[in-house]
Amino acid sequence: MKKFLNKVDNMLVESLSGFGTAHADLVSVNFEPTFVTRKNKAKNKVVLISGGGSGHEPLHAGYVGKGMLDAACPGQVFTSPTPDQMLAVAEATHADKGVLFIVKNYAGDVMNFEMAAEMLPFEHATVLTSDDCAVINSTYTTGRRGVAGTVIVEKCVGSLAETGADLQTCKALGDKINQRTASIGVALTSCTVPANGKPTFDISETELEMGVGIHGEPGRRREAMREADAIVGDMVAAIVADFTAKNLPLKGEILLLVNGLGATPLMELYLIYNTAAKLLGAHGCQIARSLVGNYTTAIDMAGASITVCLLDEEIKQHWDSEVHTPALRWGC
């Protein structure tokens, strides 16, 4: 294993220290317990808090700022943050209109956020993201996994919260977006967790993992490597089938997000986008909004995911609104 690190046990602290210094105009980083907050505490609004294991950067700390999250709790690599972290950051950022947790559907994340929520002395609610249509059940989740669609939820609900909307209205929008979003990922290589020092799984040069999870969880099947058009065709077909199964016809305006998993060049991501756009257009979709890049990664995994969100005027309005975070910014 070759990585830029000093001591494995110090990697998260050193990385977050660098993140805080690089974006000192936008965020503050706290240790013991560890959390990231906006530089200037929000007032009189629903506070949005997310978090999860590190290794998925820029998710979640990179989305702390105006128009998205108020705070994020980073755990160790691929390890859920603790209830103490979540409780401390909620108490530090609470702004008199309640706290909304945005939680990816992984067993450790769900359990720890629930434990923290039970100890909160003020109003709170949770949006559980579960956009991964690759696997219905896994050892990591109860039901579908939360993956790159989480970015869309955080962006749009963050926009709504900025308007002064109440807690239940913010939760309702998050739940709606989650229902109208589907994702699937594919891996060409494994990720390597620094503390383990070796790849999470073995995969040959002639294979790919269709439907891989963002922690290296197994996907739908192990397949032979083939041309990109065929790979993307299977990914789009899975997303279309998922919308059909939810009785949500995939027609009209959509947001198309092509997300890198950490080690895939932009040249390849745009190639994937090109094919996906053609296939979805032929299916009757109009790509009204798009995003291509590394937004929900799996450390150093070579691979990509495709996310489709079925838009309506409300979602589109909040996607377009001003956002100013370390990893996502427009309109400012």
C-alpha positions in Angstrom: 0.0 0.0 0.0 1.4 3.4 -1.0 -0.5 6.4 0.4 0.4 9.9 1.5 0.2 9.4 5.3 2.4 9.6 8.4 0.8 7.4 11.0 -2.5 5.6 10.2 -4.0 6.5 13.5 -3.4 10.2 12.9 -4.7 10.3 9.3 -8.2 11.6 10.0 -7.1 14.4 12.4 -4.3 15.6 10.0 -6.7 15.5 7.1 -9.4 17.4 8.9 -6.9 19.9 10.1 -5.8 20.6 6.6 -9.5 20.8 5.5 -10.2 23.3 8.2 -7.2 25.4 7.3 -7.9 25.4 3.6 -11.5 26.5 4.1 -11.2 28.6 7.2 -13.5 31.2 5.7 -16.4 28.7 5.5 -16.0 26.1 8.2 -14.7 25.4 11.7 -13.3 22.0 12.7 -13.7 20.8 16.3 -11.9 17.8 17.9 -12.8 15.8 21.0 -15.4 15.2 19.8 -14.8 15.6 16.1 -17.3 17.6 14.0 -17.3 20.3 11.3 -19.6 23.3 11.5 -20.3 26.4 9.5 -17.9 29.3 10.3 -20.9 31.4 11.3 -23.6 29.7 13.3 -27.0 29.8 11.6 -29.8 31.7 13.3 -33.6 30.9 13.5 -33.5 28.0 11.0 -33.8 24.2 10.9 -30.3 22.9 11.4 -29.1 20.2 9.0 -26.6 17.7 10.3 -25.2 14.7 8.4 -22.2 12.5 8.8 -20.8 9.0 8.4 -17.5 7.2 8.0 -14.6 9.1 6.4 -13.3 8.0 3.0 -16.2 9.4 1.0 -14.9 12.9 0.6 -16.2 15.5 -0.2 -19.3 13.8 1.5 -20.2 15.1 4.1 -17.8 17.8 5.5 -17.3 19.3 2.1 -21.0 20.2 2.0 -21.0 22.3 5.1 -21.9 25.9 4.3 -24.6 28.2 3.1 -27.3 26.4 1.2 -26.4 22.9 2.4 -25.4 21.5 5.8 -24.9 23.3 9.1 -22.6 20.5 10.4 -21.1 17.1 9.7 -19.8 14.4 11.9 -16.9 12.4 10.4 -16.1 9.0 11.8 -13.0 7.0 11.2 -12.6 5.6 7.7 -15.8 3.6 6.8 -16.8 3.7 10.5 -19.9 5.5 11.8 -19.4 8.6 14.0 -20.4 8.1 17.6 -23.6 9.3 19.3 -21.4 11.6 21.4 -20.2 13.4 18.3 -23.8 13.8 17.0 -25.2 15.0 20.3 -22.3 17.5 20.7 -22.7 19.0 17.2 -26.5 19.3 17.5 -26.1 21.2 20.8 -23.4 23.4 19.3 -25.5 24.3 16.2 -29.1 24.2 17.3 -30.9 27.4 16.1 -34.3 27.3 17.7 -36.2 25.5 14.9 -35.2 21.9 15.4 -32.5 19.6 14.0 -32.8 17.5 10.9 -30.4 14.5 10.6 -29.7 13.3 7.0 -28.5 9.7 7.4 -27.3 7.2 4.8 -28.9 3.8 5.3 -26.1 1.8 7.0 -26.7 -0.1 10.2 -24.0 1.7 12.3 -25.0 5.2 11.1 -28.7 4.6 11.7 -28.2 3.1 15.1 -25.8 5.9 16.3 -27.9 8.7 15.0 -31.0 7.2 16.6 -29.2 7.0 19.9 -28.2 10.6 19.7 -31.7 11.7 18.7 -33.1 10.1 21.8 -30.9 12.3 24.0 -31.7 15.6 22.3 -33.8 18.0 24.4 -35.3 19.8 21.4 -37.3 18.9 18.3 -35.7 16.7 15.7 -36.4 14.5 12.7 -34.5 12.2 10.3 -34.3 11.8 6.5 -32.9 8.3 5.7 -31.3 8.2 2.2 -31.6 4.9 0.4 -31.1 5.6 -3.3 -28.9 2.6 -4.2 -31.0 0.3 -6.4 -28.2 -2.3 -6.8 -28.8 -4.4 -3.7 -32.0 -4.7 -1.8 -30.4 -6.1 1.4 -26.8 -6.4 2.6 -24.9 -7.0 5.8 -24.3 -3.3 6.1 -27.9 -2.1 5.8 -31.5 -2.9 6.4 -32.8 -2.4 2.9 -31.3 -0.1 0.3 -28.0 1.7 0.8 -27.6 5.5 0.9 -25.1 6.6 -1.7 -24.5 9.6 -4.1 -28.2 10.6 -4.1 -27.5 11.9 -0.6 -25.8 14.9 -2.2 -29.0 15.9 -3.9 -31.0 15.6 -0.7 -28.5 17.7 1.3 -28.4 20.4 -1.4 -32.2 20.8 -1.9 -33.2 20.4 1.8 -30.4 22.8 2.7 -31.8 25.4 0.3 -35.3 24.9 1.8 -34.0 25.3 5.3 -32.4 28.6 4.4 -35.9 30.0 3.6 -37.0 29.5 7.2 -39.2 26.4 6.5 -40.1 24.4 9.5 -38.7 21.0 10.4 -41.5 18.8 9.0 -41.5 20.7 5.7 -37.8 20.1 5.4 -38.1 16.4 6.2 -40.9 16.0 3.7 -38.8 17.4 0.9 -35.9 15.1 1.8 -38.1 12.1 1.8 -39.6 13.1 -1.5 -36.2 13.5 -3.2 -35.1 10.2 -1.8 -38.1 8.5 -3.3 -37.5 10.1 -6.7 -33.8 9.2 -6.8 -32.0 6.0 -7.8 -28.3 5.2 -8.1 -26.0 2.3 -9.1 -22.2 2.0 -9.0 -19.6 -0.2 -10.7 -16.1 -0.9 -9.6 -13.0 -1.7 -11.6 -10.7 -2.0 -8.6 -11.1 -2.3 -4.9 -10.6 0.4 -2.4 -7.9 0.1 0.3 -8.7 1.1 3.8 -5.5 2.6 5.3 -5.8 0.7 8.6 -6.1 -2.6 6.7 -3.2 -1.9 4.3 -4.6 -4.1 1.5 -7.5 -4.1 -0.9 -11.0 -4.8 0.5 -11.7 -7.4 -2.2 -9.8 -9.1 -5.0 -10.8 -8.4 -8.6 -8.9 -9.3 -11.7 -7.9 -7.1 -14.6 -10.6 -8.8 -16.7 -13.5 -8.3 -14.2 -15.8 -5.6 -12.8 -18.2 -5.5 -9.8 -21.7 -4.4 -10.9 -23.6 -2.7 -8.2 -20.7 -2.2 -5.8 -21.3 -0.3 -2.5 -19.3 2.8 -1.4 -17.5 0.7 1.2 -16.5 -2.0 -1.2 -19.6 -4.2 -0.5 -20.4 -6.8 -3.1 -22.7 -5.8 -5.9 -25.3 -7.6 -8.0 -22.7 -9.7 -9.7 -19.1 -10.1 -10.8 -18.9 -9.6 -14.6 -16.3 -9.7 -17.4 -14.9 -6.3 -18.3 -16.3 -5.0 -21.5 -16.8 -1.8 -23.5 -18.2 1.3 -21.6 -21.4 1.5 -23.6 -22.4 -2.0 -22.5 -21.5 -1.3 -18.8 -23.4 2.0 -18.8 -26.4 0.4 -20.6 -26.8 -2.1 -17.8 -26.5 0.6 -15.1 -29.2 2.8 -16.8 -31.4 -0.3 -17.3 -31.2 -1.0 -13.5 -32.2 2.6 -12.7 -35.1 2.6 -15.2 -36.3 -0.7 -13.7 -36.1 0.8 -10.2 -38.3 3.7 -11.1 -40.8 1.3 -12.7 -40.9 -0.8 -9.6 -41.7 2.3 -7.5 -44.6 3.1 -9.9 -42.7 6.3 -10.8 -42.4 6.5 -14.6 -39.0 7.9 -15.6 -40.2 10.6 -18.0 -39.7 14.3 -18.3 -37.0 16.4 -16.6 -34.2 14.7 -14.6 -31.0 15.5 -12.8 -28.2 13.3 -14.0 -25.2 12.9 -11.6 -22.2 10.9 -12.8 -20.0 10.4 -9.7 -16.4 9.2 -9.5 -15.5 6.7 -6.7 -12.1 8.2 -6.1 -9.6 7.0 -8.8 -11.5 7.5 -12.1 -10.3 10.3 -14.4 -12.8 12.9 -15.5 -12.2 11.9 -19.1 -13.8 8.6 -18.3 -16.6 10.1 -16.2 -17.6 12.4 -19.1 -17.6 9.4 -21.4 -20.0 7.6 -19.0 -22.1 10.7 -18.9 -22.2 10.9 -22.7 -23.6 7.3 -23.0 -26.0 7.7 -20.1 -27.4 10.9 -21.5 -28.1 9.3 -24.8 -29.8 6.3 -23.3 -31.9 8.3 -20.9 -32.9 10.7 -23.7 -34.0 7.7 -25.9 -36.0 6.6 -22.9 -38.0 9.9 -22.9 -36.0 11.8 -20.3 -34.9 15.4 -20.6 -31.6 16.1 -18.8 -32.5 19.5 -17.2 -29.6 19.5 -14.7 -26.3 17.6 -14.5 -23.2 17.1 -12.4 -20.1 15.2 -13.2 -17.1 14.6 -10.8 -16.1 13.2 -7.4 -18.9 13.9 -5.0 -19.3 10.6 -3.0 -16.1 8.6 -3.2 -14.8 5.2 -1.9 -11.3 6.3 -1.0 -9.2 5.1 -4.0 -11.6 2.9 -5.8 -11.6 3.0 -9.6 -15.2 3.1 -10.6 -18.2 5.3 -11.0 -21.9 5.6 -10.1 -24.9 7.0 -12.0 -27.6 8.8 -10.1 -30.9 10.0 -11.6 -33.3 12.2 -9.8 -36.8 12.8 -11.3 -37.3 16.5 -11.0 -40.3 18.6 -10.3 -40.5 22.4 -10.0 -39.8 22.4 -6.2 -36.7 20.2 -6.5 -35.4 22.1 -9.4 -35.8 25.4 -7.6 -33.9 24.2 -4.6 -31.2 22.6 -6.7 -30.6 25.9 -8.6 -30.5 28.1 -5.5 -27.3 29.6 -4.1 -24.8 27.3 -2.4 -21.4 28.1 -1.0 -19.5 25.1 0.5 -16.0 23.8 0.1 -17.0 21.3 -2.4 -20.1 22.7 -4.1 -20.8 26.3 -5.0 -22.8 28.3 -7.5 -25.0 31.4 -7.6 -22.7 33.3 -5.2 
